[in-house]
C-alpha cells in the first residue's frame, strides 16, 4: 500500500476510535466560551476536505471551498463514523497511478473579502495535505474532549514529525 494512503488511513482509524469513545453529548457539545465548534463540526470539516477530493471530477479540479454545513454527521456520531469508513474505502480503492497526476486546486484565501486562489498540485500531495489537516483538527477535537472531562490518548492528534521526535526521545 502507498505510504501516504497508509498514513491517511491510520489517521482516519484514529479518528474513528476516538469518536466511538465519545458520548453523544460530548460529540455535539460546544464548550463556550473556550470553543465555538463541537467535535462533530470539526469532523464535518475534516470530511469536507476528503469529500472535495472524492467528488472532484476525475480529480482534475479540487475545490476546497465546498462545505456541507448542517449535515447529520455534525450531530450524529454514527453518521460521522459511516462517512469516515467511506473515505477509508475510497483511499483503499484509489488507483495509485493517479498520485502523480496533476490537478488544479481552488480555495478562498482571505477572511475580509471573498478572494479565491488557484494552484497546480498533484493528487498525492493533496491526499497528504488533507491527512495532515485531519491531524490538526484531531488535536483540537482532543482538547475539546479533555475540556469536557474525557481521558484522551497523548498520541491523539500528534503530527507524524512530532511522533518521530517523541520516539527518538525514548
N, C-alpha and C positions, 0 to 999 in steps of 0.2 A: 504494500500500500504506500502511496506517496506520503512523504513525511509531513507536508502541510495539511493534507487531508487527515492523516492520523492525529496530528496535534489538534486540529479543529474538532474532530470527533471526541477526543479526550476531553476537551474543554466543554463541549456540549453535554457529555455524560456527567461531568462535574456539576453543571447547572441542573440537570435532571435530578441527580441525587440530592442536591441542596433544596430544590423546590419540593420534592417528595417529603422532605423532613419538616416542612413548614405547616403550620395550621392555616386553615382558610383565612382566618382573621389576620394573621401576620402577613400573608401574601397580598392582602388588599389594603392594609392599614398604611396611612400616610402620617408618620410621626412628626407633625408640625410642632414647633417652628424649625426644627433641625433639618427636615427634609420636605420637599414638595412633590415627591413622587413615591409611589408604592413599589414594592418588589415586582408586582405584576406589570406595572407600567414600564419598569426597566427591562423586564423580559420582553415585552412587546417591542420595545425599541431595538433590542438585540436582534430579535427575529425579523424586524423590518429590513435590516441591512442584509441578512441572509436571503430574505424574500426578494429583495431588489436583484440579487444575482439569479435566483431560481426563476423569476418571472421575466428576466431580461430576454428580449427577442434574440435567440441564438447567441446570447452573451455578447452581442455586438455593442449594445448601448446600455449602460447601467446607470440608473437614476436613483441616487440615494435619498432624494427628497420625497419619494413616495412613502408616506406614513399612513398607518392604518389605525389611528387613534380610536378608542372606544370599542375595540373588539372584545369579545367574551374572554379571550385569553388574559386580559388585564385583570379580570375579577374571578376567573375560574381556573385554578391551577392545573386541573386535569386537561383543559383545552390548551394551556401553555405547554404542558408536557407532550401532548399529541403533536403539536407543531414542532417541538424540538426533535422528536423522532422523525418527522417528515424531512427536516433538514439533514439529519444523520443519514437517512436513506438516500437522499439526493447526493450527498457527498460520496457515499459508498458506490453509487452508480455512475458518477461523473467520469466521462472519458478522459483519461489522464493526458491524452494528446492535446486537449484544449488548454492546458495550463500555460503554454507559451503563446496562445492566441492573443493577438492584440484586441483591445476593447476600448471603448470610449466611456469615460466617467463624467457624470454631471452632478453637481452638488452646490447648494447655497453656501456662500462664504461670508455673509455679513449679517449681523443681528439688527442693524439700524435701517437697512433697506433690503429689498429683495434683489440680491446680486448672485447670479449663478456663474460658476466657472466650469469649464470642461477640460478634461485631461486625457491623455493617452496612457494606457496601462496594459497589463496583461491579466488574464483570468486568474492565474496562480497568485499574482501579487494581491489581487482583490480578495481572494479567499483568505490569504494570510492577514490582510487588513481587518476583515470582519471578525476573524477569530481573535485577534489581539484586542479589537474593540470590545468583544464579548468579555474578555478578561477584565478590562477597565470597569465595565458595568457590573460584573460579578463582584468585584471588590466593593463597589458601592452598595450592592444588594447585601453583602455580608455585613457591612457596617450597619445598615438598617436593621438586619436581623439581630445583631448584637444589641443594638439600642432597644429593641423590643424584648430582650431577655433571652434570646436563643444562644445556645452554645454552638459556635461555628469553628470549623477546622481552620487552623492557621494557614493552611495551604490554599484556601479558597480565595480565588481572585488574585493569585500571585502570578506575576508575569514570568514567562519562560526564562528570561535572563536573570531575574531575581531568584528563581528556583535553582538555577545553576549555581549562582553565588552561594546560596544557603547550603547546598550540598557540598560545596568546596570548603565550607567552614566546619564540617563535621570531622 
